[in-house]
């Protein structure tokens, strides 16, 4: 089981665009995070269930099982109920934010991402 007091929390990046996933991974690795990746909602559920990451950055718009559906399924796992899930999306509309929070996300971030700001947010969200 992952200990959130460790200096290198694990983040699962869920993003269907490989270039965006790569950019996010490199930026977060520079901040000392251990990174896991998934390109769709189904894979995200599998990886989250198996690895129990400390944080999930969940794109909302994914092919197949969308991000909100994946969050709901991940939250069903007892080991993931208290983990941090951040919705990441280009949608800035208020209803998307409300849906993300209702699905079980702890925070909502819009693209393009300021990675220094995101790092500060993640530090504040971790217990």
VOBA-1610 file (N, C-alpha, C; in pm, whole numbers, padded with zeros to 5 digits, always signed):
BEGIN
Unk+00084-00118+00000Unk+00000+00000+00000Unk+00088+00124+00000Unk+00050+00223-00076Unk+00130+00343-00090Unk+00114+00432+00033Unk+00227+00488+00081Unk+00226+00580+00194Unk+00238+00721+00140Unk+00133+00803+00160Unk+00131+00939+00105Unk+00236+01030+00167Unk+00300+00990+00277Unk+00403+01073+00337Unk+00536+01056+00266Unk+00546+00959+00177Unk+00668+00941+00100Unk+00690+01060+00008Unk+00816+01093-00020Unk+00844+01211-00101Unk+00805+01196-00248Unk+00779+01076-00294Unk+00748+01055-00435Unk+00612+00987-00453Unk+00504+01062-00436Unk+00372+01003-00458Unk+00358+00954-00603Unk+00271+00857-00621Unk+00245+00802-00753Unk+00122+00870-00814Unk+00137+00911-00940Unk+00027+00973-01013Unk-00006+00888-01134Unk-00134+00860-01152Unk-00184+00797-01274Unk-00237+00908-01365Unk-00175+00921-01481Unk-00220+01018-01580Unk-00310+00945-01678Unk-00435+00989-01689Unk-00530+00930-01782Unk-00560+01034-01890Unk-00511+01007-02009Unk-00520+01103-02121Unk-00512+01023-02250Unk-00606+01049-02342Unk-00605+00972-02467Unk-00507+01026-02570Unk-00462+01150-02557Unk-00364+01204-02652Unk-00224+01178-02600Unk-00149+01100-02675Unk-00016+01057-02632Unk+00078+01176-02607Unk+00074+01278-02693Unk+00161+01394-02675Unk+00130+01467-02543Unk+00003+01481-02511Unk-00036+01547-02387Unk+00007+01463-02267Unk-00009+01331-02279Unk+00035+01240-02171Unk+00185+01253-02149Unk+00262+01257-02258Unk+00407+01268-02248Unk+00448+01399-02182Unk+00389+01509-02227Unk+00420+01640-02170Unk+00389+01644-02021Unk+00274+01590-01984Unk+00233+01588-01844Unk+00327+01501-01762Unk+00360+01384-01816Unk+00451+01293-01745Unk+00585+01360-01719Unk+00644+01420-01822Unk+00775+01482-01806Unk+00771+01596-01705Unk+00667+01678-01710Unk+00655+01790-01616Unk+00643+01740-01473Unk+00562+01636-01452Unk+00541+01587-01316Unk+00660+01507-01264Unk+00729+01436-01353Unk+00852+01367-01311Unk+00955+01468-01263Unk+00959+01585-01326Unk+01051+01691-01283Unk+01019+01740-01142Unk+00895+01720-01098Unk+00856+01757-00962Unk+00870+01638-00866Unk+00924+01527-00914Unk+00954+01414-00827Unk+00848+01307-00815Unk+00742+01315-00895Unk+00637+01215-00888Unk+00673+01089-00966Unk+00624+00975-00919Unk+00632+00849-00994Unk+00507+00845-01081Unk+00522+00812-01210Unk+00411+00824-01304Unk+00367+00689-01359Unk+00235+00670-01363Unk+00170+00561-01435Unk+00085+00626-01542Unk+00053+00552-01648Unk-00025+00610-01757Unk-00136+00517-01804Unk-00244+00580-01853Unk-00353+00508-01918Unk-00407+00597-02029Unk-00444+00535-02141Unk-00493+00610-02255Unk-00645+00610-02271Unk-00715+00539-02180Unk-00862+00537-02187Unk-00919+00502-02050Unk-01050+00513-02037Unk-01115+00491-01910Unk-01106+00348-01858Unk-01121+00251-01946Unk-01114+00111-01905Unk-00976+00078-01847Unk-00872+00121-01917Unk-00736+00096-01870Unk-00711+00170-01739Unk-00767+00290-01727Unk-00751+00367-01603Unk-00807+00291-01484Unk-00924+00232-01500Unk-00986+00155-01391Unk-00896+00036-01355Unk-00845-00033-01456Unk-00759-00149-01431Unk-00631-00109-01358Unk-00564-00004-01406Unk-00438+00039-01345Unk-00462+00092-01204Unk-00567+00172-01185Unk-00597+00226-01052Unk-00626+00115-00952Unk-00700+00014-00994Unk-00734-00098-00907Unk-00611-00179-00869Unk-00523-00197-00965Unk-00403-00278-00943Unk-00295-00201-00865Unk-00272-00075-00900Unk-00159+00001-00847Unk-00192+00093-00728Unk-00319+00128-00710Unk-00363+00218-00604Unk-00279+00346-00597Unk-00277+00424-00706Unk-00196+00546-00707Unk-00247+00647-00604Unk-00159+00738-00564Unk-00196+00841-00467Unk-00287+00946-00530Unk-00263+00973-00658Unk-00335+01077-00731Unk-00370+01024-00870Unk-00487+01061-00919Unk-00523+01033-01058Unk-00557+01166-01124Unk-00494+01193-01236Unk-00529+01307-01321Unk-00614+01249-01433Unk-00744+01274-01430Unk-00840+01209-01518Unk-00894+01304-01623Unk-00859+01279-01749Unk-00920+01354-01859Unk-01068+01317-01861Unk-01153+01415-01885Unk-01297+01391-01886Unk-01342+01327-02017Unk-01290+01378-02128Unk-01332+01331-02261Unk-01239+01220-02309Unk-01283+01097-02291Unk-01206+00981-02333Unk-01292+00894-02423Unk-01229+00820-02515Unk-01307+00727-02598Unk-01357+00610-02513Unk-01472+00555-02550Unk-01529+00443-02473Unk-01579+00492-02340Unk-01529+00432-02232Unk-01566+00475-02097Unk-01506+00612-02072Unk-01591+00714-02055Unk-01539+00850-02037Unk-01481+00866-01897Unk-01418+00981-01874Unk-01351+01005-01747Unk-01442+01001-01626Unk-01562+01055-01640Unk-01654+01055-01526Unk-01700+00914-01492Unk-01726+00834-01595Unk-01763+00694-01571Unk-01649+00618-01506Unk-01526+00645-01551Unk-01409+00580-01492Unk-01393+00620-01345Unk-01412+00748-01314Unk-01402+00794-01175Unk-01503+00721-01088Unk-01625+00710-01133Unk-01729+00641-01055Unk-01690+00496-01029Unk-01636+00428-01130Unk-01595+00288-01112Unk-01475+00278-01019Unk-01381+00371-01032Unk-01263+00370-00944Unk-01304+00392-00799Unk-01397+00482-00775Unk-01442+00512-00639Unk-01514+00394-00574Unk-01560+00297-00653Unk-01623+00177-00598Unk-01522+00088-00528Unk-01394+00101-00562Unk-01289+00021-00501Unk-01258+00079-00363Unk-01272-00001-00256Unk-01247+00049-00121Unk-01109+00112-00103Unk-01009+00062-00175Unk-00874+00116-00165Unk-00857+00251-00232Unk-00957+00293-00310Unk-00947+00419-00384Unk-01044+00526-00333Unk-01120+00496-00231Unk-01221+00592-00183Unk-01161+00724-00136Unk-01043+00721-00076Unk-00983+00841-00019Unk-00867+00896-00102Unk-00841+00838-00217Unk-00733+00887-00303Unk-00777+01014-00375Unk-00680+01091-00418Unk-00707+01219-00485Unk-00730+01195-00634Unk-00843+01243-00685Unk-00871+01237-00828Unk-00899+01380-00875Unk-00824+01422-00974Unk-00838+01557-01031Unk-00888+01544-01174Unk-01002+01605-01202Unk-01053+01610-01340Unk-00968+01710-01417Unk-00924+01669-01536Unk-00845+01756-01623Unk-00916+01763-01757Unk-00950+01884-01801Unk-01029+01895-01922Unk-01013+02032-01987Unk-01049+02040-02113Unk-01052+02168-02183Unk-01187+02238-02160Unk-01285+02165-02105Unk-01418+02221-02080Unk-01414+02314-01959Unk-01450+02439-01981Unk-01449+02536-01871Unk-01589+02568-01819Unk-01689+02503-01876Unk-01826+02531-01835Unk-01853+02480-01694Unk-01933+02554-01620Unk-01964+02524-01481Unk-02028+02386-01465Unk-02113+02345-01560Unk-02181+02216-01544Unk-02083+02099-01550Unk-01974+02111-01627Unk-01873+02005-01630Unk-01805+01993-01493Unk-01774+02106-01434Unk-01712+02106-01301Unk-01804+02038-01199Unk-01931+02073-01201Unk-02028+02015-01108Unk-02039+01863-01129Unk-02043+01820-01254Unk-02052+01676-01284Unk-01927+01603-01236Unk-01811+01664-01254Unk-01686+01601-01212Unk-01682+01585-01060Unk-01719+01689-00989Unk-01720+01681-00843Unk-01824+01581-00793Unk-01940+01577-00858Unk-02044+01481-00821Unk-02000+01337-00847Unk-01918+01316-00949Unk-01870+01182-00983Unk-01766+01131-00884Unk-01704+01224-00809Unk-01606+01182-00709Unk-01470+01248-00723Unk-01458+01347-00809Unk-01331+01418-00823Unk-01312+01515-00707Unk-01187+01533-00667Unk-01155+01626-00559Unk-01131+01768-00609Unk-01094+01780-00736Unk-01063+01911-00793Unk-01083+01904-00944Unk-01080+02023-01006Unk-01110+02037-01148Unk-01007+02133-01207Unk-00933+02088-01308Unk-00829+02168-01370Unk-00857+02178-01518Unk-00845+02299-01573Unk-00866+02316-01716Unk-00734+02328-01790Unk-00736+02280-01913Unk-00619+02288-02001Unk-00620+02423-02071Unk-00505+02475-02107Unk-00370+02422-02086Unk-00331+02431-01938Unk-00249+02337-01897Unk-00213+02324-01755Unk-00085+02403-01725Unk-00089+02479-01618Unk+00030+02541-01561Unk+00084+02439-01461Unk+00195+02373-01493Unk+00241+02260-01413Unk+00295+02300-01276Unk+00348+02420-01262Unk+00390+02465-01129Unk+00266+02484-01040Unk+00161+02543-01096Unk+00036+02561-01024Unk-00024+02425-00989Unk-00022+02330-01086Unk-00076+02197-01062Unk+00001+02128-00950Unk+00133+02140-00949Unk+00214+02080-00844Unk+00174+02135-00707Unk+00153+02265-00697Unk+00108+02324-00571Unk-00029+02269-00530Unk-00120+02258-00626Unk-00253+02203-00599Unk-00242+02060-00545Unk-00161+01978-00611Unk-00148+01838-00571Unk-00089+01826-00431Unk+00008+01908-00398Unk+00066+01907-00263Unk-00041+01940-00159Unk-00128+02035-00193Unk-00234+02073-00100Unk-00343+01968-00086Unk-00363+01888-00190Unk-00467+01786-00187Unk-00421+01658-00118Unk-00292+01631-00118Unk-00242+01510-00053Unk-00249+01524+00098Unk-00289+01416+00166Unk-00296+01424+00313Unk-00158+01440+00374
//
